[in-house]
Amino acid sequence: MATLTLRDEVTQLLQELIRIDTTNPPGNETRAAELLRDYLEPHGVQCELYARVPERANLVARIPGRGDGPTLLFLSHTDVVLADAAEWQLDPFGGEVRAGEVWGRGALDMKGQVAAEAVALASLAREGFEPSGDLIFAATADEEVGAGFGAQWLCEAHPEAVRADYCINEGAGDRIELAGRPYWVYSTAEKMSAPFRLRVTGRSGHASMPAIADNALVKAAPLIEKLGAYRPERRLIPEVEAAVELITGSKPESPNAVLETARGIGATFAEMIEPLLSMTLTPTMANASQKRNVVPAICDIVVDSRLLPGQTIEEQTAIVRGILGEDDYALESLEAHGGTRSPVDSPLRDAVQSFVDGVDPGARALPICVAGFTDSHWFREAFGTVAYGFFPARTMDVDTAARLIHSADERVPVEDLELGVDWLRHAARSLLV
């Protein structure tokens, strides 16, 4: 029987993972965790399943260290978002390989990285790798919804299983050309997800006699317009400052100057930078009367809001009240997750740069903040973990990949899967010598 190459191994494992439907909700991630355990254990990797409920298990696997070095965590999640097969060219849960790409829901977000992390761990184990500190792989449930079955629960209920000094997760890794030079983006921070509900109140009545009622939906309209028209004050965060200085060779003078500089560098960079200069307020959902002929007494507007690292809910509330003024409304915070950062410079950053040096001589590792958020923040908050998002990708155009995540026809180049395995093996050998 021919020995599989790492490229073949990671491709086949990803295909098997895609064929397990872990759409969240409901998740059903246990089947994926069991598949990974059954793959890893024959290579001598210690595996444990941790589950708040039986059908939503998290896999934690490790190569034990000698005890004289740091611990490194490969972090990923096995759940995926909904896929409507009618919108796809191929079966979203078929895992088909076509033209050098693996197709299926989760190929990019993020079963491709799950497979690469598992293969990196297995290949190191069978080579007899003896790390200075534990090398851990956690394939968690429930990242897409965050209902308390995955990373958050692991950090709270089983901290001894996932405590780590360094963590490699999703969030960045694309190779981009800026000002005539190649850069590989690594994420060191993330904005806080801080959505809130705006509840507007009025008085109900029959829709045939609107004058006797006080229509909450109509009252909500100008408030929505105010939120949509608001242009927040821009701020310069360390991650953006470091990125611009790396590219231009000089410190930026102001947030507005940064945006102009970014636009001069290129549209892709400007799109990356703009949401990192301020809080965002985006009305996304509305709910009022449940009957056509009833004037609503209540109208609920859900606003997606992302805060810069360091901003607080109290600051957000004060800003929103300043925009809306005093009226018949109430604000309710729905969650406050993320908003954490790790140092831009660290031994993990050195590992990123040394890997880039090997695969793309002359390129630089570029720090960035993630406009969304990832599970990295649970580990930063619980253990002070230095957590970066970095899974290298250079085959697929950056803009194409961004459009495919959470969308139809999601797929990942096999070449990038192999590159990801190479990076993870490099990181382990660099940090755990």
N, C-alpha and C positions, 0 to 999 in steps of 0.2 A: 504493500500500500504506500503510495507516494506521500511524503511529508508535506503538509500544507505550509505555504508561505504565510507570513503575518498578514499580508494583504488578503489572501484567501480566507484566512481564519476570521479576521474581523468582518469581512463581507458576509460570510455565512452566518456568523453570530447575529449580526444586525438583521439579516433577513428573518431569522427565527424570532427575534424580538418584535419586529414589525408585525409579524403574523399573529402575535398575541395582542388582542384588542384591549388596550388599557385606557380607553377614553374616560376622562374624568370630568364630571361624574359618570358612572359610579367608581371607576378606577380599576378594581380587580387586579391590582398590581402583584398579588401573591404569585400568580402564574409566571410572571416575568422574573420575580425574585428566585423562584424555584429553578427556572431555566438557568439562570446565572450560577446558582449554587451547584447544579448538576454539571455545569461546564467547568467550574473552577476547582472543585474538590479533587478530581482525578489528577490535577497538576500539583497537588499538595498544598493548596491554599485553604486556610482555616475559614469557615463560613458559619454565619449565624443569622437566623431570621428573627426580626423583632417586629411585632405587630400589635397595634392597639386593638384592632379587630381582625379576625382570622383572614379575611379576604383582601386585606390591604397591608401586606408585609413589606418591610424594608430589609434589604440584604446588607449586611456588614461583613466584609471579608478582610483578611489581613495576612501579611507576611511579618511575623514578629521580629523586632529589632534586637540588637545586642544590649540596648539600654544606655548607650553612651552618646546618643545623638537625638535630633529633633524628630517629631512625628510628622508624616505627610499624608494628607487625605486626598484621594481622588473622589470628588463628589459629583453625583448626577441624579437624575430622576427618571423613573420609568413610566410615569403617566403621560398622556398626550391629550390634546384638545380634539373636539369633534371633527369628523371628516364626512362630508356629504359625497357619497360615491358618484352621484349624478354630475358633479362638477369636475371630476377627475378623468384623465385619459386612461389611467390604469387603476386597478383595485388598490385603494388606499391601505389595505391590510394584506396586500399580496407579496410585498417585499421583492418585487421583480427587479432584475438587473437589466438595464437597457442603456446602450451606448456608454458604458463605463460608469453608470450612476445607479445607485440603489434607490428605488422609488417606494414611498409609503409614508403614512402619517408617523411623525417622530424622527424621520431620517435626519433632519437638521435639529429639531428641538424635541428631545435630545438623545434619542436612542443610538444615534451614531457615536456620540461621545460615551454613552454607557458601554457600548460594545468595545470601543477602543480602550477604555479604562480596564475592562475585564481582561482583554487580550494582553495588554501591557503587564498586568499583574500576573497572569498565568505564565507568560513567557519568561518573566523574571524569576518566578518560582521554579520553573523547570530547569532554568540555567543555574540554580543554586545561589541566587542573589541573597546576600546576608546584609541587610541594612543596619545602619547604626541605631536608628529608631524605627518604630513600627511604620510600615507602609499599609495604609488602610484604604479600602474601596467601599464606599457607601452608595448604593443604588436605592434611592428613596421613593416613597409614594407621595402623591398629593401636592406636588409643587404648583401645578396649574391652577388649583383652587385654593389651597392653603387652609383646609378645614381642620388641621390638627392631627393628621395621621402620619406625617412624614418627618422632615428635618427638624421642625420645631419640637415635635413630640420626642424624637430621639435625643435631642440636646437636653430636654427636661427630664425624661424618664430613664434614659440610659447614657448619661454623659461619659461614663467610663469607656463606652464602646466607640465613641466618635470624637473624643477630645483630640485636638491636633494643633501643632504649632503652625503648620502651613496647610493651605487648601488650594486645590486647583478645581475650578468649576467652570460653568458656562458663562457667557457674557461678552466674549470678544475673541479675537484671533485672526481676523481678516488681514490680508496683505493689501495695502493700498499705496498708490503712487501720489505723493504730495510734493509740489514744487520741484518736480523732476527727480525725486528720490523715493526709494521704497521704504515703507514702514509696516511693522506688524503691531496691531493694536492689542494691548492687554488692559483689562479693566481692573481698577483698584478700589473703586467706590461705586455707590449706587444712590439714586434718589429714593426718597421715601414715598411709598404708595399711601396716600392719605385721602381717599374719597370721602365725601360727605353727602348727607341728604339735606336739601333745602325744602322745608315744608311750608307752603303758603296756605293760609286759612281764609275762609270766607263764610258764606251762608248758603245752604242748599235751597233749591226751589224747583218748580216745574219749568222745563225749558221753554214752554209756550208762553211763560210770563217772566221773562228774564229780569224785568225791572224790580221785581220784589225779592230777588236773590242777590247774592254777592259772589260773583263767579271767581273761584280761586284760580282756575286755569287762566282766565284773562288777566288776573292780578299777577300771575307768575311770569307772563310774557315779557314785560319790561325788565324784570329782574334777570331773566335769562339773557336778554339783550345786553344788559350791563356787564354780566359775566363774560359774554362773548367779546365785548368791545374792550375789556380791560387789558392793558399792556403793563405787565408787572415790572417793577424795578429790577434792573439787571445787576448781577453780582459776579465777581470773579472768584471762582473756587480754585484751590491748589492744583487739582488735576488738570483743569483747562490751562491754567497758567504754565504748568510744567510742559504740557503738550505743545503749546504755542512757542514757548522758549526753545524747545528742542528743534522745532522746524525752522524757526526764523533766526535763532541765535541771540535774541534779545527778549527782555521781560516785557510783557504787554503793559500798557499804561492804564487802560480802563476796560470795562466790559464792552462798551460800544466799539472801542478800537479793536478789541479781539474779534468781534463779529465782522468788522470790515476787513480785517486781516484774513480771517477764515474764508470769506467770500473771494478774496483775491487769490487764495491758495487753490480753491476749487469748490464746486457745488457740493460734492460728497462730504468734504470736511466741514463746510458751513452747516449742512444738515445735521452732522454729528454734534457740533458745538452749540447751536442755537438753543436747544432745550436744556442745556447745561448751564445757562446763564441766568435762569430765573425759575421760580415756582410756576407751574401751569395750572390753569383752571379750565376744564373742558366739560360743559354739560353734555351728558350722553343718554340719559333715560328720563322719561316723564310718565307719570301715572296720575289720572284724575278720576272723573266719573266712570262708573262701570256700566252706565245705561245712557243711551243716546238722549233721552228726554229728561234727564236729571242734571240740573246745574250743580257742579261739584263744590262741596264745602271745603275740600282739601285737595291740594295738588302737590305731589311729591316730585322733586327734581333731583336726580342723582348726578353729582358732579365728580368726574375723575380729576384728581389733583395729585401732582407729584411735587414734593418739596426737595430743595437742595439739601445735601448733607449738612446737618447742623441746624436747619430750620425746625421749628416746633409747631405743634398743632395750635398752641395758643397764638403764635404769630400769624398762622394761616387764618384763624377765626377773626382776629382783629382786622386783617386786610379785607376779608370778605365782607365784614360788617361795614367797613369803610366804603366799599364799592356799592353796596346795596342800600345803605342808609337805614333808617328806622322804618319798619313796615310790619305788616302782619305775617311774619315768617319766623321759623325756628331753624337752627342749624344742628345737625347731629353727625358727629364723626362716626364713620363706619369701620375704619381700621387705621392703623398707623404702623406699617411694616417697612423695614429697610432704613435708608438714610444713613448707612454706615460707610466707613472708609478704612482702608489699610494704607500703610506708607507706600509712596510711589517708588522709593528705593528700598530694597531688601535683598537677602540672598535668593528669594524666589524670582525677583526681577533679574538678578544676575543669571539665573538659570534660563530665563526666557531669552535674554540677550545672547548667551552663549549658544543656545539652540539656533537662534536666528543667524548668528555668525556662520554656523555650519551649513545651513540650507540656503542662505541668501547673503553671501558676503557683501558688506557695505550697507546693508539694511539696518534700521534701528528699531528697537522696541519702543512703542509710543503709548504712554499711559492715558487712560480715559476714564470718565465716570459713565456708568450705565444709566440711560434715561429711564428705564424701567427698574425692576428689581429682581433679585435672584435669592436662592436659599443661602447664599454666602453670609447674609447678615445675621442669621441665627448663630453661626459659629463665631463671628466677630464679637457678638454681644455676649455669648455664653463663656467663651474661652480666651478671648483676645487673639484669635487666630488671624494670621496674615493670609487673607483669602484673595486670590486673583481669578478673574475669568480669562482663560486663554486656551482655545482649541484651534490650532492653526488651520487656515484654509486659504488656498491660493488658486485653485483650479476654476472655481465658479466665480463669476463676476459678483462683486459685493452687493450691488443693487438688486441683482437677480435673486441672490440668496435671501436678502431681506424681505423681498416680496413673497417668497415661498413659505416662510415660517408662518404657521397657523393658517395657511392658505392651501388651495388645491395644487396638485402635482408636486408636492414637497418631495425633494430628492437630494441626495448627497453624492458627490463624486467619490468613487472608490479610492482614487489617488489621495484625496484629503483624509479619508479614514486611515490609510496607511501612515500618512504624515502625522496624524494625531497619535497613533501608537508610538511612533518614533519619538515624538515630543515627550510623552508621558514616561517612557523608559529613560529618556535623557534626564528629565526632572528628578526621577527617583535616584538615579546614579549621581546626580550633581548635589542633591541636598542630603542624601543619606549615606554618604561615603564613610 
